[in-house]
Amino acid sequence: MSAIEYQKIFLRSDGTVAIKCPACMFEKVAPYEKLPPKFMVQVRCKCGALFDVQYELRKKYRKNVDLEGIILKVVQDERWRKTLNESLN
């Protein structure tokens, strides 16, 4: 089973999004308010290509991280423990 291919588009500071067709590379800039209220939609380009788009409303791109750290248990026995934080992507 293959993963669903989709394009992530991010909300710009001026309240618009840019959608780029993967087939012909045509780019359309649209105001976010005029888009459907779903976070995943199908878009048909003027060239006829159909592709999926997912809106991302966060202000920054999500970065892949690999962090190691320690936590302190603040109770009677103060033992240090190692923890791993894996990226959600």
Sequence and secondary structure as in RCSB ss.txt:
>XXXX:A:sequence
MSAIEYQKIFLRSDGTVAIKCPACMFEKVAPYEKLPPKFMVQVRCKCGALFDVQYELRKKYRKNVDLEGIILKVV
QDERWRKTLNESLN
>XXXX:A:secstr
      EEEE  TTSEEEEE TTT  EEEEEGGGS SSSEEEEE TTS EEEEEEE  SS     EEEEEEE  S
SS  EEEEEEE   
